[in-house]
Amino acid sequence: MGADERSSRAGRFKQALLAGDDVAIIAEIKRRSPSRGDLNAGLDPAELAAAYRDGGASCLSVLTNQEMFGGSGDDLAAAAQASGLPVLRKDFITSVEDVHESHRMGADALLLIVADLTTPQLAELHQLALSLGMDVLTEVKSDDELEAAVEAGADIIGVNQREKPKSAAFTMDYQRAERMAPLLPEHVVKVAESGIAVPGGTTMAEVRNAGYDAALIGEALVTSGDPIERLQELLS
């Protein structure tokens, strides 16, 4: 990818999250999860991505981890091409090569999980991603992790309500996003993650009232049967 194309893609993900007046939705494509098993094992990433676009999603999140989520880089490429929406590569990214791989896949943004990295590593990978024209969603679950994210220069911060994303145990704290919202700096784009709009989970009204700019929603959409209708309900 040349410098001109990198320049044209830079900031697309972040800009899309801030483009509307309401909470933006990052709609997720995943076939399964360690804690919930199969969610939509036979999904077509291109078809689902187009439906998400038609339902009003601002961005996509695509799981590319095969072992835990049944995803791949091909899923990301198909979703991006079919929808035209900015796409986040959601995976366990821990190395310089992982960042370059995300770029080669065509990701507009990537996920960095503070719990998986030292603060110097986080800063290095964050800066590298930005230099390649990608945005970064930096994920936190605690006050200490938030402090590390801010120190590393994070400008899009997601509060993950799932305690152990790699675990088969379904460990959720449905009040975490609301509780941590006042701690997020004014200058960052604020994203609520996990347990949004599922039965008994955090509602979109609670996400709005807490002051988030966006919500990352997976299970509630991939299991809905009609993602266009479900998205429109959530955005209404």
GUMAR-502725 format. One record per residue (C-alpha): y, x, z. Coordinates in steps of 0.2 Angstrom, whole numbers, plus 5000, padded with zeros to 4 digits. Each point is the difference from the previous one (the first is absolute). Example, Ala and Ser with C-alpha at 12.3 -4.5 7.8 and 13.67 -1.06 7.14 Angstrom:
497850625039 501750064997 
// end
This chain:
500050005000 501750074995 501650015010 500849854991 498549895005 500050065018 501949965001 499749834992 498749965013 500850075015 500549885014 499249854990 498949955015 501450015013 501349914989 498849864997 499849975019 501849985002 500449904984 499949835007 500849905014 498349965009 498650105007 499250094985 498149994999 498950154996 498449924994 498450105002 498550024989 498450045010 498249954998 499550035018 500450085017 499050095013 500449865013 499849854989 498750054987 500249924983 501649914997 499949974981 498750124994 500149954982 501949994997 500850064984 501550115005 500949974984 499849815001 500450005019 501650114997 500649884987 499849855011 500950095014 501450034988 500149824995 499949945018 501650105004 499450175008 501250145000 498850145000 498150045000 498950105012 498450064992 498650075011 499350154991 498750055013 498349964993 498950035016 500949885012 500949884988 499150014983 501650054991 500450144987 501450084991 499549894985 500449855010 501850065003 500250044982 499449834994 501149915013 501550094995 499849974981 499649825002 501449955012 501450124997 500450005018 500350165011 498350065007 499650085017 498450115001 499349965016 498750135006 499850135013 501150134993 500050175009 500350144988 501150064986 498749974988 499849825005 501949984997 499850074982 498549894997 501049855005 501350054987 498750034987 499449825003 501749934996 500449955018 501849955003 499850035019 498750065012 499549975018 500150145013 499249965017 500950095014 498450005011 499150104987 501350144998 501050125010 501949984999 500250164989 498649934988 500849835000 501750084995 499250114987 499049864991 501549885002 501250124991 498750044987 499749824995 501949974999 500250154989 498649934988 501049844999 499049895012 500549915015 499150015016 499549865013 499750095016 498949915012 500250005019 499149915015 501050065015 501750065006 499550194999 499449974982 501649924996 500950155007 499050124989 500349894984 501950005003 499950195003 499150034984 501349904990 499149844997 501149874992 498649864998 499149975016 498549885002 499449945017 498149984999 499349875012 498250064998 499650125013 498650094990 500049984981 498550114998 498949915013 498849854998 500849935016 501349874996 501450065012 501649914997 501749995010 500849854992 501650035010 500350184996 501149984985 501149885010 500050125015 500450154990 501349924988 501550045011 499550195001 500150024981 501650094994 501249894990 500050124985 498149984997 499149874989 498949905013 498349944996 498849905010 498150044997 498349925004 499649835007 501449914991 499749824995 498250005005 499349875012 500750045018 501050144993 501850054998 500949864990 501350044986 501349915011 499750135014 500250144987 501649934994 500749975018 499650175005 501150074986 498750084988 500450034982 498249984994 498349955005 498450084993 498749874998 498250024995 498649895008 501049845000 500250024981 498450084993 499049865010 501249864995 499149934984 501749974993 501250155002 501449934990 500149855011 499750095016 501450124996 501249864996 499649925016 500450165010 501650034991 500649825001 
// end
